[in-house]
Amino acid sequence: MTSDPVEVLRRLVRHATVSHRDPDQDDVAAFEGQHATLAEAFPLVHEHLERTRVGRHGLLLRWPGSDPAADPVVLMAHQDVVPVADPAAWSHPPFGGDLGPGADGEEAVWGRGTLDDKGPLVAVWAAVEALLEQGHVPARDVWLSSGADEEVAGTDAHEAVAELRRRGVTPWFVVDEGGAVAGGAFPGVAAPLAVIGVGEKGTTRLELVARGAGGHASTPARGGPTARIARAVVRLDRASMPPRLPSPTVELFRRLRPHASAPLRAALRPLLADARLRPVLTRLLLAAGPETAAMARTTVAVTTLSGSPAHNVVAATATAGLDVRVMAGDTVDDAVAHVRRTIRDDDVEVRVVEAGGPSPLSPYDDPAFALLERTTAAIFPEAVPTPYLMMAATDARHFHAICERVYRFTPLRMSKAQRESIHAHDEHLGTAALRAGVAWWTRLLEDLP
């Protein structure tokens, strides 16, 4: 291979490709510089694959396969990253691409995007480059889709889908970022879980708005906008939506049970055998921590707050932004009704800023999913491959419009600490994990039927 994937990732991290809801705020030079780095690092990809630009910085590339009649596959990884809130909180510069010991003591690349989603981007492109170098031709067309506005729910993925639809492309399956080879994913299970997302929660944005007279801070009145918003936030923090147990989560428990500790294995036996005991299984998820609890219900997170523009002014308007992740089986209307019922204040307006329901569920009992399982077993024999319902949103959700099998899996080993660093500080990816990710994609491409 022309370029070492570790060095390529280090170089990509140094391009601060932060996306914004207003695309005019994007650093065009950062995105174009990243494209130049990709072209230099993966010359065979750029020589042999047909390249189409989507949106301002998105890329769609086609690798022709040996059977043009076979339905192609689409492999996805986005180019953009989220902003860095506090660079001082990082152990290494967030856009430095430094090499250093990771959380497990092994060598790692540090920086924003190493896990989300430049590491996965390098892994899949490096696999394609290596196979091209060997003269490999895939059994069917392979499309690489790499949007540049995923973090702001932009339009690149829409445009990629529209382009594929215009060409009459109906993918056999799509794989985007998502679940990982997750260590420490569930208490009582020592083996890592290779969680493959077969669906994802919907992403909905709500805003709470309270209005009042405002005025000078020296003569405040009780029950003003900020007080009403604060009370609403506290009530939401204390009330959760009813839990649910979708079928992929039940299957996850079935698959992890043989690998669980003896007490957990014994406890799970009756819970899985008798559907009437599923509420107990749900409570087990809720008690295991926020990562697993989010698998069992629609979540409501207060993410932004605003009030007075000045220290000595009583706010005439106060707002709170809510990020709602809608579970399969719930609807946006269900979530809005829960918020209204919980805050119990008709003087607080509940505005729907952006409505997004849960995705359809992709099958996990057919040849496409079986290929992902076999590939995972070959590269990560220590892991338990299992379907699950993904909590975060991805560009993949748009591909349900043209494909029945849309999966979300990042073939990288990630510790709990690493997973918690995504969109936070000290994001880093082990170099051995990156190379294993390249091996996973290589094996998948070689084994395409």
Secondary structure as UniProt FT lines:
FT   HELIX           5..13
FT   HELIX           23..25
FT   HELIX           28..41
FT   HELIX           43..48
FT   STRAND          50..54
FT   TURN            55..57
FT   STRAND          58..63
FT   TURN            68..69
FT   STRAND          73..76
FT   HELIX           87..89
FT   TURN            94..96
FT   STRAND          99..101
FT   TURN            103..104
FT   STRAND          107..110
FT   TURN            112..117
FT   HELIX           118..133
FT   TURN            134..135
FT   STRAND          142..146
FT   HELIX           150..152
FT   HELIX           156..166
FT   TURN            167..168
FT   STRAND          173..182
FT   TURN            183..184
FT   TURN            187..188
FT   STRAND          193..200
FT   STRAND          202..211
FT   STRAND          215..216
FT   TURN            217..218
FT   TURN            222..223
FT   HELIX           225..238
FT   HELIX           247..256
FT   HELIX           257..259
FT   HELIX           262..273
FT   HELIX           275..277
FT   HELIX           278..287
FT   HELIX           290..293
FT   TURN            294..295
FT   STRAND          299..306
FT   TURN            311..312
FT   STRAND          313..314
FT   STRAND          317..326
FT   TURN            328..329
FT   HELIX           332..343
FT   TURN            346..347
FT   STRAND          348..354
FT   HELIX           367..379
FT   TURN            381..382
FT   STRAND          384..390
FT   HELIX           395..401
FT   STRAND          406..414
FT   HELIX           416..421
FT   TURN            422..423
FT   STRAND          428..430
FT   HELIX           431..446
//
